[in-house]
Amino acid sequence: MVEQETEKSLFEAPPMGEQERMVEAILFATADPVTVRDLAGRMPHGCDPAEALVYLRKRYEGRGVRVVRVGDAWAIRTAPDLGFLMQKETVEVRKLSRAAIETLAIVAYHQPVTRAEIEEIRGVSVSRGTVDQLIEMEWIRFGRRRMSPGRPVTFVVTQEFLDHFGLESARDLPGLKELRSAGLLENRPPPGTVLTAKDGGEEDDDDESGQSELFED
């Protein structure tokens, strides 16, 4: 009993206000989102970063920056309504092809999804380069293998994808009605129309003659 009290006194946690400041400092200085486990590993013994995050998140409500959840991690990000102030500093490194955009959308809305399922939804073969580009950008990653013949690998979106689009989880993706109201689905072909694969079975990223059905009503 005495030993337990001694150990407890040796590792007395800092006040919650100080823990909150520690979490704030870590999130502010780190570009990538940080998990609660990583926060606990950096903070003194006995700290409760999860509780500190609750207070910190509340304190930043209505401010120019917010404490947001990204997947299973946390980060300090610009308030959504002030994003326009950063537009001049945004640099587009590379433009995604139509095939890559469609593949990314299918993974986001249907994850975990196999390569064969992506091809079935798009109506054309998925080239290795398209998948490799999305993996290189760290927007999709390999998921668990399916417990089916051949044990095909699945694809899921990454935490980096969620962070880039300001999403807490894939459940926050816009719905079909929102996409249509934004004009993103206006050019879809009539129901029943599918794209056909080129000779050789590979997709043509430069073919803009039509757009496959990405979403189901």
C-alpha positions as YAML, in Angstrom:
chain: A
units: angstrom
residues:
- id: 1
  name: MET
  ca: [0.00, 0.00, 0.00]
- id: 2
  name: VAL
  ca: [2.84, 2.37, 0.91]
- id: 3
  name: GLU
  ca: [4.72, 1.48, -2.28]
- id: 4
  name: GLN
  ca: [1.66, 2.28, -4.42]
- id: 5
  name: GLU
  ca: [1.22, 5.69, -2.77]
- id: 6
  name: THR
  ca: [4.93, 6.42, -3.22]
- id: 7
  name: GLU
  ca: [4.81, 5.51, -6.90]
- id: 8
  name: LYS
  ca: [1.69, 7.61, -7.41]
- id: 9
  name: SER
  ca: [3.27, 10.65, -5.80]
- id: 10
  name: LEU
  ca: [6.46, 10.27, -7.85]
- id: 11
  name: PHE
  ca: [4.50, 10.49, -11.10]
- id: 12
  name: GLU
  ca: [1.85, 13.04, -10.27]
- id: 13
  name: ALA
  ca: [0.32, 14.35, -13.47]
- id: 14
  name: PRO
  ca: [0.50, 18.08, -14.26]
- id: 15
  name: PRO
  ca: [-2.73, 20.13, -13.86]
- id: 16
  name: MET
  ca: [-5.22, 19.71, -16.69]
- id: 17
  name: GLY
  ca: [-4.62, 23.29, -17.82]
- id: 18
  name: GLU
  ca: [-0.94, 22.45, -18.31]
- id: 19
  name: GLN
  ca: [-1.80, 19.23, -20.13]
- id: 20
  name: GLU
  ca: [-4.01, 21.24, -22.44]
- id: 21
  name: ARG
  ca: [-1.10, 23.57, -23.23]
- id: 22
  name: MET
  ca: [1.13, 20.56, -23.96]
- id: 23
  name: VAL
  ca: [-1.36, 19.08, -26.40]
- id: 24
  name: GLU
  ca: [-1.76, 22.48, -28.05]
- id: 25
  name: ALA
  ca: [2.01, 22.83, -28.47]
- id: 26
  name: ILE
  ca: [2.38, 19.36, -30.00]
- id: 27
  name: LEU
  ca: [-0.48, 19.82, -32.47]
- id: 28
  name: PHE
  ca: [0.69, 23.30, -33.42]
- id: 29
  name: ALA
  ca: [4.25, 22.16, -34.16]
- id: 30
  name: THR
  ca: [3.29, 18.99, -36.05]
- id: 31
  name: ALA
  ca: [2.17, 19.15, -39.67]
- id: 32
  name: ASP
  ca: [0.62, 15.69, -39.66]
- id: 33
  name: PRO
  ca: [-2.31, 14.65, -37.43]
- id: 34
  name: VAL
  ca: [-1.29, 13.07, -34.11]
- id: 35
  name: THR
  ca: [-3.04, 10.17, -32.39]
- id: 36
  name: VAL
  ca: [-3.95, 10.17, -28.70]
- id: 37
  name: ARG
  ca: [-1.46, 7.35, -28.22]
- id: 38
  name: ASP
  ca: [1.35, 9.45, -29.71]
- id: 39
  name: LEU
  ca: [0.35, 12.40, -27.54]
- id: 40
  name: ALA
  ca: [0.46, 10.22, -24.44]
- id: 41
  name: GLY
  ca: [3.92, 9.00, -25.44]
- id: 42
  name: ARG
  ca: [5.27, 12.55, -25.57]
- id: 43
  name: MET
  ca: [3.60, 13.89, -22.44]
- id: 44
  name: PRO
  ca: [4.64, 13.25, -18.80]
- id: 45
  name: HIS
  ca: [3.50, 10.07, -17.08]
- id: 46
  name: GLY
  ca: [-0.05, 10.20, -15.79]
- id: 47
  name: CYS
  ca: [-1.35, 12.73, -18.33]
- id: 48
  name: ASP
  ca: [-4.72, 12.24, -20.01]
- id: 49
  name: PRO
  ca: [-4.40, 13.70, -23.55]
- id: 50
  name: ALA
  ca: [-7.92, 12.57, -24.50]
- id: 51
  name: GLU
  ca: [-9.45, 14.70, -21.77]
- id: 52
  name: ALA
  ca: [-7.11, 17.58, -22.56]
- id: 53
  name: LEU
  ca: [-8.27, 17.44, -26.19]
- id: 54
  name: VAL
  ca: [-11.89, 17.87, -25.09]
- id: 55
  name: TYR
  ca: [-11.04, 21.13, -23.30]
- id: 56
  name: LEU
  ca: [-8.71, 22.31, -26.06]
- id: 57
  name: ARG
  ca: [-11.26, 21.64, -28.79]
- id: 58
  name: LYS
  ca: [-13.89, 23.60, -26.89]
- id: 59
  name: ARG
  ca: [-11.52, 26.51, -26.34]
- id: 60
  name: TYR
  ca: [-10.87, 26.79, -30.08]
- id: 61
  name: GLU
  ca: [-14.55, 26.84, -31.07]
- id: 62
  name: GLY
  ca: [-15.31, 29.91, -33.17]
- id: 63
  name: ARG
  ca: [-11.62, 30.79, -33.58]
- id: 64
  name: GLY
  ca: [-9.63, 31.17, -36.81]
- id: 65
  name: VAL
  ca: [-8.19, 27.71, -36.32]
- id: 66
  name: ARG
  ca: [-9.83, 24.61, -34.89]
- id: 67
  name: VAL
  ca: [-8.82, 21.36, -33.29]
- id: 68
  name: VAL
  ca: [-10.23, 18.73, -35.64]
- id: 69
  name: ARG
  ca: [-10.33, 14.97, -35.72]
- id: 70
  name: VAL
  ca: [-8.80, 13.29, -38.75]
- id: 71
  name: GLY
  ca: [-9.52, 9.58, -38.74]
- id: 72
  name: ASP
  ca: [-8.13, 8.38, -35.42]
- id: 73
  name: ALA
  ca: [-5.82, 11.37, -35.00]
- id: 74
  name: TRP
  ca: [-6.04, 15.09, -34.19]
- id: 75
  name: ALA
  ca: [-4.71, 18.26, -35.78]
- id: 76
  name: ILE
  ca: [-5.00, 22.06, -35.73]
- id: 77
  name: ARG
  ca: [-6.48, 23.29, -38.99]
- id: 78
  name: THR
  ca: [-7.80, 26.56, -40.45]
- id: 79
  name: ALA
  ca: [-11.51, 27.14, -39.88]
- id: 80
  name: PRO
  ca: [-13.40, 26.02, -43.02]
- id: 81
  name: ASP
  ca: [-15.02, 29.41, -43.61]
- id: 82
  name: LEU
  ca: [-11.58, 31.08, -43.72]
- id: 83
  name: GLY
  ca: [-10.05, 28.71, -46.22]
- id: 84
  name: PHE
  ca: [-10.34, 31.30, -49.00]
- id: 85
  name: LEU
  ca: [-7.58, 33.30, -47.29]
- id: 86
  name: MET
  ca: [-5.10, 30.51, -48.08]
- id: 87
  name: GLN
  ca: [-5.97, 30.10, -51.76]
- id: 88
  name: LYS
  ca: [-3.02, 32.12, -53.02]
- id: 89
  name: GLU
  ca: [-0.65, 29.85, -51.14]
- id: 90
  name: THR
  ca: [-2.09, 26.66, -52.62]
- id: 91
  name: VAL
  ca: [0.07, 25.05, -55.31]
- id: 92
  name: GLU
  ca: [-1.31, 22.31, -57.55]
- id: 93
  name: VAL
  ca: [1.53, 19.85, -58.03]
- id: 94
  name: ARG
  ca: [-0.19, 17.48, -60.44]
- id: 95
  name: LYS
  ca: [-3.60, 17.12, -61.98]
- id: 96
  name: LEU
  ca: [-5.39, 13.81, -61.54]
- id: 97
  name: SER
  ca: [-6.66, 12.11, -64.65]
- id: 98
  name: ARG
  ca: [-10.36, 11.35, -65.04]
- id: 99
  name: ALA
  ca: [-9.58, 7.66, -64.48]
- id: 100
  name: ALA
  ca: [-7.75, 8.44, -61.23]
- id: 101
  name: ILE
  ca: [-10.58, 10.66, -59.97]
- id: 102
  name: GLU
  ca: [-13.16, 7.99, -60.71]
- id: 103
  name: THR
  ca: [-11.05, 5.28, -59.08]
- id: 104
  name: LEU
  ca: [-10.49, 7.43, -55.99]
- id: 105
  name: ALA
  ca: [-14.21, 8.17, -55.71]
- id: 106
  name: ILE
  ca: [-15.09, 4.48, -55.96]
- id: 107
  name: VAL
  ca: [-12.60, 3.57, -53.24]
- id: 108
  name: ALA
  ca: [-13.88, 6.37, -50.99]
- id: 109
  name: TYR
  ca: [-17.54, 5.44, -51.34]
- id: 110
  name: HIS
  ca: [-17.26, 1.65, -51.51]
- id: 111
  name: GLN
  ca: [-14.24, 0.82, -49.32]
- id: 112
  name: PRO
  ca: [-12.95, -1.72, -48.74]
- id: 113
  name: VAL
  ca: [-13.11, -2.50, -52.46]
- id: 114
  name: THR
  ca: [-11.11, -4.84, -54.69]
- id: 115
  name: ARG
  ca: [-9.59, -4.04, -58.07]
- id: 116
  name: ALA
  ca: [-12.18, -6.27, -59.78]
- id: 117
  name: GLU
  ca: [-15.02, -4.39, -58.05]
- id: 118
  name: ILE
  ca: [-13.56, -1.05, -59.14]
- id: 119
  name: GLU
  ca: [-13.44, -2.28, -62.74]
- id: 120
  name: GLU
  ca: [-17.00, -3.59, -62.50]
- id: 121
  name: ILE
  ca: [-18.29, -0.22, -61.31]
- id: 122
  name: ARG
  ca: [-16.29, 1.81, -63.84]
- id: 123
  name: GLY
  ca: [-16.96, -0.55, -66.74]
- id: 124
  name: VAL
  ca: [-13.30, -0.49, -67.85]
- id: 125
  name: SER
  ca: [-10.03, -1.96, -66.73]
- id: 126
  name: VAL
  ca: [-7.99, -0.08, -64.13]
- id: 127
  name: SER
  ca: [-4.42, 0.47, -65.20]
- id: 128
  name: ARG
  ca: [-1.58, -0.21, -62.80]
- id: 129
  name: GLY
  ca: [-0.39, 3.39, -63.21]
- id: 130
  name: THR
  ca: [-3.68, 4.81, -61.93]
- id: 131
  name: VAL
  ca: [-3.56, 2.79, -58.71]
- id: 132
  name: ASP
  ca: [0.16, 3.42, -58.26]
- id: 133
  name: GLN
  ca: [-0.38, 7.18, -58.59]
- id: 134
  name: LEU
  ca: [-3.06, 7.23, -55.87]
- id: 135
  name: ILE
  ca: [-0.90, 5.07, -53.59]
- id: 136
  name: GLU
  ca: [2.12, 7.31, -54.24]
- id: 137
  name: MET
  ca: [0.03, 10.35, -53.30]
- id: 138
  name: GLU
  ca: [-0.90, 8.47, -50.10]
- id: 139
  name: TRP
  ca: [-4.61, 8.90, -50.79]
- id: 140
  name: ILE
  ca: [-5.36, 5.17, -50.94]
- id: 141
  name: ARG
  ca: [-3.65, 2.18, -49.37]
- id: 142
  name: PHE
  ca: [-3.95, -1.58, -49.28]
- id: 143
  name: GLY
  ca: [-6.61, -2.92, -46.95]
- id: 144
  name: ARG
  ca: [-7.24, -6.44, -45.71]
- id: 145
  name: ARG
  ca: [-7.45, -9.32, -48.15]
- id: 146
  name: ARG
  ca: [-10.90, -10.68, -48.85]
- id: 147
  name: MET
  ca: [-11.73, -14.12, -47.47]
- id: 148
  name: SER
  ca: [-12.69, -15.33, -50.94]
- id: 149
  name: PRO
  ca: [-11.01, -17.39, -53.70]
- id: 150
  name: GLY
  ca: [-7.68, -15.86, -54.58]
- id: 151
  name: ARG
  ca: [-7.66, -13.71, -51.41]
- id: 152
  name: PRO
  ca: [-7.82, -10.45, -53.43]
- id: 153
  name: VAL
  ca: [-6.40, -7.36, -51.78]
- id: 154
  name: THR
  ca: [-8.73, -4.45, -51.05]
- id: 155
  name: PHE
  ca: [-8.18, -0.69, -51.20]
- id: 156
  name: VAL
  ca: [-9.24, 1.96, -48.68]
- id: 157
  name: VAL
  ca: [-8.67, 5.71, -48.38]
- id: 158
  name: THR
  ca: [-5.95, 6.98, -46.07]
- id: 159
  name: GLN
  ca: [-5.81, 9.44, -43.21]
- id: 160
  name: GLU
  ca: [-3.95, 11.79, -45.57]
- id: 161
  name: PHE
  ca: [-6.96, 11.73, -47.92]
- id: 162
  name: LEU
  ca: [-9.32, 12.63, -45.07]
- id: 163
  name: ASP
  ca: [-7.00, 15.40, -43.90]
- id: 164
  name: HIS
  ca: [-6.65, 16.88, -47.40]
- id: 165
  name: PHE
  ca: [-10.42, 17.16, -47.82]
- id: 166
  name: GLY
  ca: [-11.12, 18.19, -44.22]
- id: 167
  name: LEU
  ca: [-13.06, 15.03, -43.34]
- id: 168
  name: GLU
  ca: [-13.25, 13.35, -39.95]
- id: 169
  name: SER
  ca: [-14.08, 9.98, -41.53]
- id: 170
  name: ALA
  ca: [-15.28, 8.56, -44.84]
- id: 171
  name: ARG
  ca: [-18.84, 8.80, -43.49]
- id: 172
  name: ASP
  ca: [-18.55, 12.59, -43.91]
- id: 173
  name: LEU
  ca: [-18.25, 12.34, -47.71]
- id: 174
  name: PRO
  ca: [-21.00, 14.26, -49.54]
- id: 175
  name: GLY
  ca: [-24.09, 12.30, -50.54]
- id: 176
  name: LEU
  ca: [-25.51, 11.82, -54.02]
- id: 177
  name: LYS
  ca: [-27.88, 14.79, -53.74]
- id: 178
  name: GLU
  ca: [-25.04, 17.06, -52.60]
- id: 179
  name: LEU
  ca: [-22.86, 15.97, -55.51]
- id: 180
  name: ARG
  ca: [-25.64, 16.64, -57.98]
- id: 181
  name: SER
  ca: [-26.42, 20.05, -56.50]
- id: 182
  name: ALA
  ca: [-22.74, 20.92, -56.83]
- id: 183
  name: GLY
  ca: [-22.88, 20.02, -60.52]
- id: 184
  name: LEU
  ca: [-20.47, 17.10, -60.20]
- id: 185
  name: LEU
  ca: [-22.83, 14.52, -61.68]
- id: 186
  name: GLU
  ca: [-24.51, 16.55, -64.42]
- id: 187
  name: ASN
  ca: [-22.60, 14.93, -67.28]
- id: 188
  name: ARG
  ca: [-23.33, 11.32, -66.41]
- id: 189
  name: PRO
  ca: [-24.53, 9.14, -69.30]
- id: 190
  name: PRO
  ca: [-28.09, 7.74, -69.21]
- id: 191
  name: PRO
  ca: [-28.69, 4.68, -66.97]
- id: 192
  name: GLY
  ca: [-27.43, 1.50, -68.59]
- id: 193
  name: THR
  ca: [-24.64, 3.22, -70.51]
- id: 194
  name: VAL
  ca: [-21.17, 1.94, -69.70]
- id: 195
  name: LEU
  ca: [-17.72, 2.63, -71.05]
- id: 196
  name: THR
  ca: [-16.02, -0.08, -73.08]
- id: 197
  name: ALA
  ca: [-12.39, -1.01, -72.67]
- id: 198
  name: LYS
  ca: [-9.87, -0.23, -75.39]
- id: 199
  name: ASP
  ca: [-8.08, -2.97, -77.27]
- id: 200
  name: GLY
  ca: [-5.72, -4.64, -74.86]
- id: 201
  name: GLY
  ca: [-8.04, -4.19, -71.88]
- id: 202
  name: GLU
  ca: [-6.41, -1.04, -70.44]
- id: 203
  name: GLU
  ca: [-8.14, 2.30, -69.87]
- id: 204
  name: ASP
  ca: [-7.46, 5.44, -71.88]
- id: 205
  name: ASP
  ca: [-6.95, 8.31, -69.43]
- id: 206
  name: ASP
  ca: [-7.19, 10.90, -72.20]
- id: 207
  name: ASP
  ca: [-10.55, 9.72, -73.52]
- id: 208
  name: GLU
  ca: [-13.16, 12.29, -72.50]
- id: 209
  name: SER
  ca: [-15.99, 10.86, -74.60]
- id: 210
  name: GLY
  ca: [-18.06, 9.81, -71.58]
- id: 211
  name: GLN
  ca: [-18.15, 9.19, -67.89]
- id: 212
  name: SER
  ca: [-18.98, 5.94, -66.15]
- id: 213
  name: GLU
  ca: [-21.60, 5.52, -63.45]
- id: 214
  name: LEU
  ca: [-19.80, 6.10, -60.15]
- id: 215
  name: PHE
  ca: [-22.69, 6.25, -57.75]
- id: 216
  name: GLU
  ca: [-25.83, 4.24, -57.35]
- id: 217
  name: ASP
  ca: [-29.18, 5.80, -56.43]
...
